[in-house]
Amino acid sequence: MRKVLAILLVLALVGVSIIGSVKSATNPFSESAELFLKSHQEAITSLRGAELISPMVYKDKDGKDRVIVYGVKRGEEIVGRIVVNNNVKNPTVLEFAESVPPHLSDIKEEILNKTSLEKNIVFGKPEFIYVFPLLYYVHLNVYDKSRTAKEIYFFWNERKIITLKDIPDFPILAYNKLPLMKQKVSGSFGSYKILSDVPDYSTSTTNLCNSCGPVAGANILGYWHKHGYYYVQHDWDESNGNGLITCLWYDMNKSCIYGTPASNFRSGIVYHANTVHRDYLGIYHFSASGDSSPHFSDAVNEISYDRPFGILVRKQGSWTWWHWITCIGYYSGYGEYIYVRDGWGDGTVAINWNASSLPDPDHPGQYIPIFIDGFDYVFPSY
């Protein structure tokens, strides 16, 4: 009997070890995240002296394990999140953001503040869903006074309740393999540059539909406003950019159905900067161009010229989910990353250029890619 109990105790300890392995500082997921912290701390100052805390497995919309999300803590403050691909053979950091991860936030407060749900409802245990790039959802049950359960999905980025079908799928249309991450040379931080004075405007501060394109455009023009092109934005509007975002929404001929095509994004910003309209004195000579097949070196070149630019991303194979972000920098060393403003006010966000895909849980060894639709450059020509 003692022998049986001893065996059961060993098995229990093994089980605890497996469950707690994500939390271990020596497991490959933590090692990858730690390397990211060390490699990027020169470029992103908030990472200096930071540590990893509270890893959580986030799933896809079908309940399959997708990624591991860490909190990043500096002193007593949570200063960011790191997302690691759930592949023990090649645990790659997919993204970082200067934002508290959903599982370390007050879920109830966020939902009640942004929805019409009654304040006295009871919340069930939340489940967290991740869709690369940058998309987070919370799935949970809420119970009213009669203890009737209601299942809800909360779109974390835009703080609103949605349905399950609103969460993007990952159709199996094409595959690519993640490159193995090379170990960083000890003491080397790689090469990098960040245009830190690019604004970090958010779609959440406006009531406009599909406003990510105008927000990205306002980030770009807000930067140029600070660099000698005074009349593209009003001083009173610098804090949240709402006035500029609203004007660009009309300048880009926005559609609540189709969003902002790349051509409208470029022409809208150029029109705003070069044309006197509404209460803006557009007296400049901005130009724009697009690149539908960009390379990482193109981002390096543009940032080297001190010019932020727009990036349109979409899910591979999908023509219904698009999002505009603003490129503000790059890093090359332990992997290749672009630094962006994500349109949701998450500070400096790093996206892995070579790992914009996730493992397909139904096809081992194959990956589902995310697609960068193109770079869109807008800058003063003289």
N, C-alpha and C positions, 0 to 999 in steps of 0.2 A: 504493500500500500504506500509505504514511504517512497519507494522507487517511482511509483506512478505519480505521486504528488510532486516529486522532484522533476520528473519529465515535464509535467504540466507547468511547473514554475518556470522551467527553462523556455518552454514554448511561449509562455506569456511574456517573458522578458524579451524574447526575440520579436514578438509582435509589437511590443512597446518600442523596441529599437527601430523597427521598420517604420512605424507611424511617426516616430520622432526624428527620423533620418533627415527630413527636410529642414529641421531646425539645427542640425549639426553644423558646426563651423567648418568641418572638413569634408562635407559631401560636395559632389561636383557642381550642384546648383549654386550653393553658397560660394564656392571658389570662383565661379564665373562672375557672380555679382560682386564679390570682393575685388576682383581684378578690374572690373568696371569702375568701382569707387576710386581705386588707386590711380588708374590711368587717366581719369577725367577730372581729378580734383584740382588740377592747375587751370583747366578751362572753366570749370563750374565751381566757383568758390564755396558754394553751400555744401559741397561734399567734403571739404577739408575737416578732418577729425570726426567724420560721420561713421555710423555703424549700421549694420543690418539688424532689423528686428521683425518678429511676428510674421513669418512666411505663411502664405495661404494658397492652397491650390484653387485656381479659378477654372471653371468648366466651359464647354461650349453650350449652345442652346439645347443640345440633346443630352446634356448631363455627362459628357465624356471629359476627362481631365485634359486641360488645354495648356495652361502655363502655371508657373509659381510666381506669386507677387510678394515682394518684400517691402516692408516699410523701411525708410532711411531716417535714422534719428541722429541729431546733433545736439549734444547736451540734453536738455529736457524737451526739445522741440522735434516733432516729426517734420522733416524738410523735403521728403520726396518719396517716390516709389520706384522700384526696379522690377521689371518683368523678365523672367527667364523662361526660355523655351523648355517644355516638358519632354526632354530627350536626354536620357542619362548618358548616352554615348557622345553627345555634342550639345551640352546645355548652354545655349547662346543667349546673351542679353539682347532682347528684342527692342526694348525701349526704356527710357528713364524720363521722369517728369518731376518738376519741383511742386508736387501736389500730394496731399495725403491720400493713400489708397482707400478705396471704398470700405474695405473690411476694418479699417482703423478709424473710420469716421462715425459720427452719430447718425445712423441710417434713419431712425425714426424722426429725428428733428429735420433732416433734409427733406424727407417725404412730406411731412406735415406742413413745412414751410412753403412747399412748392405745389401742393395739390389741395383739393377741396375735401379731403378725407376728414372725418370727425376726429377731434382731438383725443377722445376717450377710447379709441379702438386699441386692441391688443395686437402686437406684432409677433408673428412666428419667427423661427430661425431663418435668417437670410441665406441664400445661395448666391454666389458671385459668378458672373458670366463675363468672359473676355473675348473680344473680336479684334484682331489686329488689322489695321493699326489704330490704336488709341481709344477704342470703344469699350465702355464698361456698362454692365447692366446688373441689376439686383432683382432676384426672384424670391418672393416670399408670400406667405399667407397673412392676411389681416382678419381679425375677428371683431364683430360688433358686439353690442350688449347682449344679444341673444345667442352669442357664441357661434354665429354663422360665419363660416370661413369664406373669404374671397381671395382668389389668387391674383396677384398683381406682378407686373414687370415694370421696373423703374429704370429709365434711361439715365444713367448717372451723369453723363456729359452735359446733357441739356435739362436735367432735373425735371423730368416729366414722366407720367405713366403712359405706357405703350402696350401693345399686344405682342404675343410671342412671334407672330408673323412679321412684325416690324424689325425684328432682330435679323441682321444679314445672315444668310446661309453661306456655306462654302461648297459650291458645286464642284464636282470632280471633272474639271475641264482640261487642266494642264498641270504639270508637275515640274518642280526643279529641286535640286538638292542644296541644302545649306552647306556652305563651305566650312571646313573645320577651322575654328578660331585658333590663330597662332598665339603662343605664349608671348606676353610682353617682355621685352628686355628689361632686366632689373634696373630701376632708377630712371627709366626713360618714360616720358609722358607723351611721346609722339608729337605730331604737328597739329596745330589747331588754330582757329580764330573764331571769335564770336562778336557780332555786332550787338552789344548788350543794350544799347539805347533804342532798339526797335521796340515800339509799344507792344503791349500784350493785351489787346482788346479781345472781348468775348462776345459770342452770340447771345449769351444769357442776359446781357444788359439792354437788349432791344426787343421789341415786339414784332420785328419784321420776319417774314417767312424766308427760309433758305438764305440766311444772311451770312454764311461763312465766306462767300466770295467778297462781298463788301467789307467784311471784317479784315480779311487778309489784305485787301487793297488799302484799308485805313491804316493797318500796321506799316505798310510800305510808305505811304504818303506822310504818316506821322513821323517816320524817321527822317524823311527829307525836309519836313517842316522844321526840325531841329538843326538841319544842316544847310541853312541859308535860303530855303524855298518857303518863305514865311507865309505866303498867302494860300497855300494849299489846305491849311487848317487854321481854325481860330484858337487863340490861346486858352479861352475858357473851356474848350472842348478836349484839352489834352488828357484829362484824367480818365475818361471812359470812351472817348471818341465817338459818342453817339451821333453828334451832329454830322461828322464826316461820314460815318457809316451810312446814315440815312440818305445823305446826298449821293453817295456812291451807289446805293441801292437803285436809285432812279437813273443815274448815269450809266449803269451797266445794263439797263433794261431788264431788270430781274424778272424771273418767272417763278411763281410759287409751285409750279409743277415741274419744270425742267431745271431749275437752279440757274447757275451762271456758267455758260460755255466759256471756253478759254478766250475766244475772240472777243466776247463781251467784256470779260475781265480786263483785257489789255486796253481795248478801246475806251472803256468807261473811265479808267484811271487817266489815260491820256487826255480825254475830253475834260475831265475835272481840272487837271493841272494847266491846260492850255487855253481854256475858254472861260470868259466871264459869264457866269450864270448864277442864278439865285443870289446868295449873298457872298459868293466866292469870287475873288479877283484872280482868275486864271490867266496869268500873263507869261507863262513859262514855255519851254520848248522840250517837253518830254517825248520820248520815243518808246516803242515796245516791240518785242519779238517773242516768238515761241519756239520751243524745241520739243518735238514729240518723241525723241529717242535720246534722252539725256544720259550722261555718264556721271559718275562721282566726280571726275576731274572738272566737269562743267560747273558743279557747285563750288568746288575749290576756287576756280578762276573767278567766278562772279563775286564771291565773298572777298576774295583778295583785292578786288576793286572797290570794296566797301559798299556793295549794292545788295540789299535784301531783295528777294524775289518770291513770286508765288509758285506753289506746287499744287497741282490737282491730283488727288489720289482717288482710286476707286478699287473695289473688289474685283479681282480677275473674273471675267465672264459676266459681270453684272453691269447693267446700264441704268440701274435704279439707285445705287448708292454711290455718291460722290462727296468729296469734301476738299475744301481749300485750306491750305496751311501756308505759313510764311517761313521761308528758309532764312536763318539769321547767322548760320555758321557751319563749321565742319570740324571733324576730328579724324585723324588718320594715325593709327598706331596699333593698339590692340583692337583690330577690326577697323571698319570705316563707318562713321556715323555722320548724319546731318543733324544740326541743331535747328529747331523750328519753334515758332509760336503755333500752337495747335488750334487756335480759335475758341478755346474753352477756358482761357485764363490760367493755364497750368504752369506759367513761368517758362524756364528753359526746358525744352523737351528734346531728348536725343532719340533718333530712330536709326536702327541698324540698316545701313544701305544694302548689305549683302545678305541679309536674313529676313527680308520682307516676305516671309512665308511661315507656315506652321505645319507640323507633321499631320498627315491624314490618319486618323485613328483607325480607319477601315482598311487602309492599304499601307502596311508597315514598310518603311523605307522610302515612301513617297511623300511629297509635300504639296501644300495648297498655296499658291502665290497670291500676294497682293500686288496691285499694279500701280506704279507711278505713271500717270497718264501723260505728264509733261511738265517742263519748266516754262514759266512765263516771266520774262524779264521786262521791267518797266524802270526807266531811269532818265534823268535829264541829259539831253543830247548836247546842249551847249548853254 
